[in-house]
Amino acid sequence: MEMLIAGKWVDKKEKIEVRNPYDDSLLDTVPSGTAADVDEAITAAEKGYSINRSLPVHERIRILRKAADIVDANAEDYARTIATEGSKTIREARKEVMRAVQTMTISAEEARRIVGETLPFDSVPGSENRVGYYYRFPIGIIAAITPFNDPLNLVAHKLGPAIAGGNAVVLKPATVTPLSAIKLGKALMEAGLPANVLNIVTGYGAKIGDALVTDPRIRMISFTGGVEAGEEIVKKAGLKKIGMELGSNTPVIVCKDCDMDKAVELSVSGAFWAVGQNCIGVQRIYIEEDVYEEFEKRFVERTREMKVGPQLDEDTDMGPMITEGEAKRIERWVNDAVEKGARILTGGERAGAVYQPTVLADVPPGCTIDKEEVFAPTVNLYPVRNLDEAITKANDVNFGLHAGIFTQDINNAFKAIYELDVGGIIVNDSSDYRVDLMPFGGVKKSGLGREGIKFALQEMTEPKVVCFNL
Ligand code: NAP
């Protein structure tokens, strides 16, 4: 596939191969972009910005709706692309496509609600003769940088609100999963998005990232990815608006009064969805000791039922990790924990990029798999004396995106809501529950700002105040 610059699909001699992580088969190639391509894309986006900011909102709404319809009409093709270039099973990929359709549709709806308000100037002595208001105007050119794990919907979360708000975009998708992003770009162009408003440059972040994030014509960087790349970008960005959707090390609390069937089933799903490569995937489960034994037994049994295999098989529950290198990394982290005293209750084996769903107990505090984001199909179980201990331990990391709690006691739920340091709490479901209209983002190292269309639109537009001196 090609990249999109100034309304043209552009190829290059130097290519990047896109491979299926399960069997390493070659799916396609994309151009290996350069700093010069980024420069060209930003120059095009300058034109795109002046076009999109002048488009009537009803026209932006029409384009976003139509793009959503195009994705919907070709849902199976999008799902197969997600499932083959990435790790998701075909069933998981179909859900992502459905969500991307929602994301684009909600973007169209929210475009209508970019509103301001009148201001009470005459409430300030000396301003009796003033009237006015503020409205929101687009921010300019947005650099959108996206990760591999939701290769379609996380792109839609940037393009939808950016276009709805009247901005132009230069998108750099993850190098391992650029195809879904390019297909979304094609849908937008087919829907009538004017040339230059959206530009897509494919290429390695290490090679083209600096050209994108340091350019002063870029007014906002909207980044979703790991903490390391996020911190590097923030240091280099200079004076720009920053949106950072970063990683986490997500806790779930299981209280003794919980509905145990729900707690087991939903925590297993939350731990192994997308092979655990999920920023809100369940990583640490704190279980009140009265029910620890039962939970551990049932959680391990249910995990052993997971069928691991090729992403396109309808009965596969979990596919491969995104690369063999990533599978080797988690193998090292698990082995390190085991050397320090952890026990593997199930899993722990690797074959190529496939790492079996793995459950660990007795994980020593402070080892990598306890403190860092695993982004892999492993989960740690910890018994706790009570909810206080669970909350203290849940908070004892440098991340805070989502948390989950299973309890039938409303007092427990509210205690967790008030005391957990996170951007979202899910009561009686896994931490990985998300719909696309929610404010989404984290505290601590999990990020800055919020996505979720309405909230992204606030970040991607700025208020302009207007005052008449009568
Ligand atoms: P990543 O390695 O940080 O890469 C994310 C994106 O940044 C890719 O497009 C990457 O390009 C690019 N990039 C890397 N270094 C860069 C640089 N110096 N300058 C500019 N761009 C650069 O993350 P990933 O492995 O794809 O994704 C996993 C991470 O994303 C996890 O930590 C996960 O928690 C996080 N995530 C967060 C959310 C959220 O909403 N909070 C959602 C999903 C994922 P290349 O592909 O070319 O390296």
Boltz pocket constraint, residues with backbone or C-beta under 6 A from the ligand:
constraints:
  - pocket:
      binder: B
      contacts: [[A, 145], [A, 146], [A, 147], [A, 148], [A, 149], [A, 150], [A, 154], [A, 172], [A, 173], [A, 174], [A, 175], [A, 176], [A, 203], [A, 204], [A, 205], [A, 206], [A, 208], [A, 209], [A, 210], [A, 213], [A, 224], [A, 225], [A, 226], [A, 227], [A, 229], [A, 230], [A, 232], [A, 233], [A, 244], [A, 245], [A, 246], [A, 247], [A, 248], [A, 278], [A, 279], [A, 373], [A, 375], [A, 401], [A, 441], [A, 446], [A, 447]]
      max_distance: 6.0
